[in-house]
């Protein structure tokens, strides 16, 4: 018996919708809803850091393995395998590259192999976007993006989809020239808003003006101070230990994407607090899927200061990749590769 799998390269994935933020946000939102409805399998993330000490990961990099199954309209199992090398920019390569393997949930046979780097970037931006949809001030006008990399770009794109009221975006980066390049690029892409690069000396003022503060960096020590946060703001802690613990303590509601995974990964501010016992399981207001699914209420008024943290899981990538795979089959795209001959 012969058996083929479909291989989809980066260009084909783009053509099939991996780069469409509105569609990716729908995938991520649906994945959160299916998670809340217990129509997924999330075994957890296996992190393989390179180096002998935990901090070596920030210089030597890591490879993550993120398996899962997502039901609903996607009906797909699989795994995301993503490598991250912080110094890849010196080689002219992206910091992170991802491969997604898709398996039929009934036969368990592999059915597709997808280039998933754009999927990973977009779905992470979409995670922030879904959080902003349910948790950001209703008429947010100012956002502060910390981190002028790929994630900063996708976070801003998602924010503008769910809060078209935004008029101004501050961008901070450890390297001011990167923030300036970000402002030039994103200002041209979204001419309806003003994009302003800020050095660290001006970050406090920018944060204090912002309705949404979104951090997407590799910081190992907090650089966003709690005293800067505007009352009623949404703090989106997308990556590491970037905001002071007071940003969590001051929040009316603390929301995460996947709580057990957040604690296990032990990277974000709230994860550090949970590890030291200053934040308890009962202090968590909700996982975002509970809000998407209607089990909990999101933002109720503009006085609530809300903290959100996302760590991500493979089912988000699987949702996007499965949609692209189904589109590929319908449109007869991709390369059929003999698996059994």
Secondary structure by P-SEA (a helix, b strand, c coil): cbbbbbbbcaaaaaaaccccaaaaaaaaaaaaaaaaaccccccbbbbbbccccccccccccbbbbbbbcccccccccbbbbbbbbccccccccccbbbbbbbbcccccccccccccaaaaaaaaaaaaaaaaaccccccccbbbbccccaaaaaaaaaaaaacccccbbbbbcccaaaaaaaaaaaaaacccbbbbbbcccaaaaaaaaccbbbbbcccccccccccccccbbbbbccccccccaaaaaaccbbbbccaaaaaaacccaaaaaaaacccccccccccaaaaaacccccccccccbbbbbbbccaaaaaaaaaaaaaaaaaacccccccccc
